[in-house]
Amino acid sequence: AALLTVLLAIIFPSCSHAEESIDGYTITEYVQAIYQAEGGEKAQYPYGIRSVSCETIQGCERIARNTVKNNIRRYRDYGKNQHTSYIEFLGSRYCPTQGAANDPKGLNKNWIKNVKKILISNRNK
């Protein structure tokens, strides 16, 4: 049985790797919640991506996914010393409330709460 498991892992390597997760949610779940919180298919900026150009929805999704993934590493390296949860750390970087010139109405303060609510709602569907 052990030999079969090793052989299957060699033949089908993608099947042997689970998606990385943090605080109980996968990268895909975070990305989907961000998409929804940022307006979904009606959004002017898919996934809220404004800092870099993304020509397609897939390009914006890739940027959002990389941002979530890279910030998991940053959170584990140093962010956990500054924030009580990953989503709070991610929010401070993805949708900052301090000094955000593109947030004249102060709506960024709702981002963490909205993404958390969507994560929970999506999980309960």
Secondary structure, DSSP 8 states (H G I E B T S, - for coil): -HHHHHHHHHH-GGGG----EETTEEHHHHHHHHHHHTTGGG-SSGGG--SS--SSHHHHHHHHHHHHHHHHHHHHHTGGGT-SSHHHHHHHHHS-SSS-TT-TT-GGGGHHHHHHHHHHHHHT-
